[in-house]
Amino acid sequence: VAHVSAMGPPGGGRTFITERLKRHYSNLAAVEMDNSSICHIFNTLAGHFFKPFSEDVQKLVGPCVQSALEIFQEIERELLPTPAKTHYMFNLRDIWKVFLGMCSMNAKKCDSKVVVMRCWAHEKLRVFGDRLINDEDRVYLRKMLDDKLENTFGLQPSEIFDKERLIFGDFMVQGADTKFY
């Protein structure tokens, strides 16, 4: 009989596992990746995707990756799971989901810095913001986005959030051979 289990470190809703239970298992531990490794992975992926885009858009890849990682780490550090917020579990797949959404853009339709940053903000709100359950947490995320837009990208939040909602999707033309995001 083989039994496989997995666990994370105690904290954030996870309890301590006793030595008496752990003695029945062979332990395998993995350390978290370094920030430079994470940035290298996402810079490579996004850099390859954005090659057909204009040079202004290609220059956004590094800052987008760095900002996405910083926002992820801040959210992971500050918005911990609690009994009321058990789904506040964030991991590297969330950063991947942001860039997966951004990689749905088309160079012919999204050719400006503002449009790409709108998509970046939309993906951050979709991946992280859709999980948040109260206005306090949503405002916290929005302030982080506004701060990154101003300080990292030199854009005014009102320029990016010019409508009530940012919506990107490929569902506008049913049955289209080429779907534009």
Phi, psi and chi 1 to 4 in degrees:
 res  aa     phi    psi   chi1   chi2   chi3   chi4
   1 VAL       -  127.1  173.7      -      -      -
   2 ALA  -111.1  136.9      -      -      -      -
   3 HIS  -131.6  124.9 -175.5   79.0      -      -
   4 VAL  -116.6  135.9  178.3      -      -      -
   5 SER  -135.9  160.1  -60.7      -      -      -
   6 ALA  -137.9  151.1      -      -      -      -
   7 MET  -152.7  157.4   64.8  174.0  -85.9      -
   8 GLY  -109.2  175.4      -      -      -      -
   9 PRO   -66.7  148.7   19.7  -26.6      -      -
  10 PRO   -60.2  149.6  -16.2   25.5      -      -
  11 GLY   121.4  155.2      -      -      -      -
  12 GLY    65.4   35.0      -      -      -      -
  13 GLY    99.7  -10.1      -      -      -      -
  14 ARG   -95.8  136.7  -66.2 -177.5  -65.6 -106.9
  15 THR   -93.2  166.1   60.8      -      -      -
  16 PHE   -74.2  136.6  176.8   76.3      -      -
  17 ILE   -99.8  129.5  -52.3  -63.0      -      -
  18 THR   -72.5  154.8   64.5      -      -      -
  19 GLU   -64.3  -31.8  -67.8  -61.9  -37.0      -
  20 ARG   -61.1  -38.2 -173.4  174.7  179.3 -171.0
  21 LEU   -78.0  -40.6  177.3   63.0      -      -
  22 LYS   -67.4  -20.7  -73.1 -167.3  -73.8 -172.5
  23 ARG   -65.5  -17.4   71.5 -174.1  167.9  127.5
  24 HIS   -84.6   -2.1  -62.9  -71.0      -      -
  25 TYR  -121.0  155.9  -65.1   93.5      -      -
  26 SER   -93.7  126.3  -64.6      -      -      -
  27 ASN   -88.4  136.3  -68.1  -35.9      -      -
  28 LEU  -131.0  122.9  174.5   67.4      -      -
  29 ALA  -117.5  145.1      -      -      -      -
  30 ALA  -128.8  133.6      -      -      -      -
  31 VAL   -87.1  157.2  -63.6      -      -      -
  32 GLU   -71.1  149.4  -70.1 -170.0   30.9      -
  33 MET   -70.3  151.6  -73.0 -164.3  -46.8      -
  34 ASP   -71.9  150.7 -172.5   43.3      -      -
  35 ASN   -57.1  -37.9  -74.3   -9.8      -      -
  36 SER   -65.6  -34.7   62.1      -      -      -
  37 SER   -68.6  -42.3  -61.5      -      -      -
  38 ILE   -63.1  -46.2  -64.6  169.1      -      -
  39 CYS   -62.2  -40.1  -75.4      -      -      -
  40 HIS   -62.4  -43.2  178.9   70.9      -      -
  41 ILE   -61.1  -51.9  -69.5  168.0      -      -
  42 PHE   -72.8  -31.7  -72.6  107.1      -      -
  43 ASN   -64.0  -40.0  -84.1  -39.5      -      -
  44 THR   -65.4  -48.2  -57.4      -      -      -
  45 LEU   -63.4  -50.3  -67.7  169.8      -      -
  46 ALA   -69.0  -37.6      -      -      -      -
  47 GLY   -61.2  -39.5      -      -      -      -
  48 HIS   -66.1  -43.3  177.1   72.4      -      -
  49 PHE   -65.4  -41.3  173.4   76.5      -      -
  50 PHE   -84.2    6.8  -77.3  106.0      -      -
  51 LYS   -56.1  -41.1  -83.9 -175.7 -178.0  174.8
  52 PRO   -74.1   -9.1   -1.1    6.1      -      -
  53 PHE   -80.1  169.1  -73.5   73.9      -      -
  54 SER   -65.2  163.5   69.3      -      -      -
  55 GLU   -63.5  -35.6 -164.9  172.1  -44.3      -
  56 ASP   -60.6  -40.0  -73.1  -17.8      -      -
  57 VAL   -71.9  -39.5  171.7      -      -      -
  58 GLN   -62.5  -31.2  -71.3  179.2   25.9      -
  59 LYS   -68.5  -16.4  -70.5  178.2 -175.7  176.0
  60 LEU   -80.3  -15.7  -66.6  173.7      -      -
  61 VAL   -57.4  -54.2  170.5      -      -      -
  62 GLY   -58.3  -52.8      -      -      -      -
  63 PRO   -62.6  -34.5  -24.0   32.3      -      -
  64 CYS   -63.9  -44.1  -81.2      -      -      -
  65 VAL   -65.1  -48.2  170.0      -      -      -
  66 GLN   -62.0  -43.8 -173.6   63.2   39.1      -
  67 SER   -66.7  -39.8  -64.6      -      -      -
  68 ALA   -61.9  -41.9      -      -      -      -
  69 LEU   -65.9  -42.6 -179.5   60.4      -      -
  70 GLU   -64.3  -42.6  -70.9  170.3    2.8      -
  71 ILE   -65.4  -43.0  -71.2  173.4      -      -
  72 PHE   -57.4  -48.3  162.9   73.5      -      -
  73 GLN   -65.0  -37.6  -70.4  173.0  -25.6      -
  74 GLU   -66.1  -43.4 -176.6   72.7   20.0      -
  75 ILE   -64.5  -43.6  -74.1  173.3      -      -
  76 GLU   -62.4  -35.3 -171.7 -180.0   42.2      -
  77 ARG   -78.8  -37.9 -173.6  172.3   41.1 -104.2
  78 GLU   -97.7  -34.9  -63.9  -63.0  -35.8      -
  79 LEU  -101.0   74.1  -60.7  178.2      -      -
  80 LEU   -79.7  153.0  -61.9  172.0      -      -
  81 PRO   -67.8  142.2    8.0   -9.6      -      -
  82 THR  -134.1  174.3   63.4      -      -      -
  83 PRO   -57.3  -31.8  -29.5   36.6      -      -
  84 ALA   -84.3  -17.7      -      -      -      -
  85 LYS  -129.4   53.0  -57.2  173.0 -175.5  178.7
  86 THR   -64.9  -22.4   56.8      -      -      -
  87 HIS   -86.2    4.2   59.6  -74.9      -      -
  88 TYR   -80.4   58.2  -82.4   25.5      -      -
  89 MET  -112.6  112.9  -57.5  -75.9  -73.2      -
  90 PHE  -115.4  143.8  -57.0  100.6      -      -
  91 ASN  -147.8 -177.5   57.8   46.0      -      -
  92 LEU   -62.3  -22.5  -76.9  178.1      -      -
  93 ARG   -61.1  -28.0  -78.0  178.0  -69.3 -168.8
  94 ASP   -66.9  -39.0  -62.7  -39.2      -      -
  95 ILE   -65.8  -40.3  -61.8  175.4      -      -
  96 TRP   -59.9  -41.1  166.8 -114.3      -      -
  97 LYS   -63.2  -36.2  -70.4  175.2 -169.8  173.9
  98 VAL   -62.1  -48.1  169.3      -      -      -
  99 PHE   -75.6  -27.4  -75.0   98.3      -      -
 100 LEU   -62.9  -42.8 -175.9   64.5      -      -
 101 GLY   -64.8  -41.3      -      -      -      -
 102 MET   -66.1  -31.4  -71.6 -176.7   69.5      -
 103 CYS   -76.9    2.4  -71.5      -      -      -
 104 SER   -89.0   -5.9  -62.3      -      -      -
 105 MET   -72.2  159.6  -69.3 -171.3  -65.3      -
 106 ASN  -117.4  134.5 -174.8  -66.5      -      -
 107 ALA   -61.1  -27.8      -      -      -      -
 108 LYS   -75.9  -31.4  -66.0  177.2 -176.3  174.9
 109 LYS   -94.9  -31.3  -64.6  -79.5 -175.1  174.5
 110 CYS  -116.6   83.3  -56.4      -      -      -
 111 ASP  -110.1    5.2   58.5  -11.1      -      -
 112 SER  -122.1  158.9   73.5      -      -      -
 113 LYS   -59.3  -41.6  177.7  179.4  179.0  176.9
 114 VAL   -64.6  -42.9  172.6      -      -      -
 115 VAL   -65.1  -42.3  174.0      -      -      -
 116 VAL   -64.2  -40.9  171.9      -      -      -
 117 MET   -70.1  -30.7  -68.0  -45.7  -58.0      -
 118 ARG   -64.2  -41.8  -79.4 -176.6 -174.7  144.3
 119 CYS   -65.0  -41.7 -176.2      -      -      -
 120 TRP   -59.6  -47.1  179.7   80.7      -      -
 121 ALA   -65.2  -41.2      -      -      -      -
 122 HIS   -58.3  -45.6  160.9   77.6      -      -
 123 GLU   -66.9  -39.2  -67.1  -60.7  -30.5      -
 124 LYS   -62.9  -41.9  -64.1  -60.2  -85.5 -177.1
 125 LEU   -69.2  -35.3  -69.7  171.4      -      -
 126 ARG   -69.7  -48.2 -178.1 -176.5   66.3   80.9
 127 VAL   -74.3  -46.0  171.2      -      -      -
 128 PHE   -95.8  -46.2  -66.1  104.8      -      -
 129 GLY   -66.5  -31.8      -      -      -      -
 130 ASP   -67.6  -18.5  -73.8   -6.5      -      -
 131 ARG   -86.1  -18.6  -76.2 -166.1 -140.5  166.9
 132 LEU   -74.5  138.1  -55.0  179.3      -      -
 133 ILE  -104.5  -10.7   62.4  169.8      -      -
 134 ASN  -136.1  163.0   59.1   30.9      -      -
 135 ASP   -64.5  -33.0  -70.6  -25.1      -      -
 136 GLU   -60.4  -44.8  177.9 -176.1  -21.1      -
 137 ASP   -70.3  -36.9  -67.6  -14.5      -      -
 138 ARG   -65.7  -40.8  -74.9 -172.4 -152.9   90.6
 139 VAL   -64.8  -39.0  167.3      -      -      -
 140 TYR   -59.9  -46.9  178.9   72.7      -      -
 141 LEU   -64.0  -43.5  174.9   62.0      -      -
 142 ARG   -63.5  -38.1  179.2   61.0 -170.7  -92.4
 143 LYS   -64.9  -39.4  -78.7 -176.6 -178.2  177.5
 144 MET   -63.0  -43.8  -80.9 -166.3  -65.8      -
 145 LEU   -62.6  -46.3  -73.2  174.5      -      -
 146 ASP   -59.3  -42.5  -70.5   -8.0      -      -
 147 ASP   -62.2  -45.7  179.3   56.1      -      -
 148 LYS   -64.6  -41.3  -68.9  -65.0  178.0 -166.2
 149 LEU   -61.7  -43.1  -71.0  169.2      -      -
 150 GLU   -73.9  -51.1  -75.8 -177.0   51.1      -
 151 ASN   -82.0  -32.5  -62.1  -30.0      -      -
 152 THR   -94.5  -41.6  -56.5      -      -      -
 153 PHE  -105.1   -8.9  -59.5  102.8      -      -
 154 GLY    67.4   30.2      -      -      -      -
 155 LEU  -115.5  145.1  -64.4  168.6      -      -
 156 GLN   -79.5  136.0  -68.6  -60.0  -45.7      -
 157 PRO   -56.2  -33.7  -25.7   33.4      -      -
 158 SER   -65.2  -25.3   59.2      -      -      -
 159 GLU   -73.6  -34.9 -169.3  176.7   -2.0      -
 160 ILE   -84.0  -47.3  -59.0  -58.5      -      -
 161 PHE   -94.9   61.3  -61.9  102.9      -      -
 162 ASP   -82.4   -9.9   62.6  -22.6      -      -
 163 LYS  -123.3  171.2  -63.8  172.9  180.0   52.6
 164 GLU   -59.6  -41.2 -178.0 -178.7  -14.8      -
 165 ARG  -136.2  146.1  -68.7 -175.0 -179.1 -177.6
 166 LEU   -92.2  123.1  -65.4  175.5      -      -
 167 ILE  -129.9  121.2  -61.0  175.8      -      -
 168 PHE  -122.7  136.4  -77.3   78.6      -      -
 169 GLY  -169.1  162.4      -      -      -      -
 170 ASP  -112.3   26.9   62.4   -1.8      -      -
 171 PHE  -103.6    7.4   49.4   82.9      -      -
 172 MET   -71.5  -36.2  -63.3  -57.1  -72.7      -
 173 VAL  -115.7  106.2  179.8      -      -      -
 174 GLN   -65.1  133.4  -65.4  -67.1  -35.8      -
 175 GLY    73.1   15.1      -      -      -      -
 176 ALA   -69.3  139.5      -      -      -      -
 177 ASP   -68.8  -44.3  -69.6  -25.8      -      -
 178 THR  -108.6  116.5  -55.3      -      -      -
 179 LYS   -98.6  127.6  -65.7 -172.3  173.0 -170.0
 180 PHE  -101.7  137.5  -64.6  111.1      -      -
 181 TYR   -93.7      - -163.2   53.8      -      -
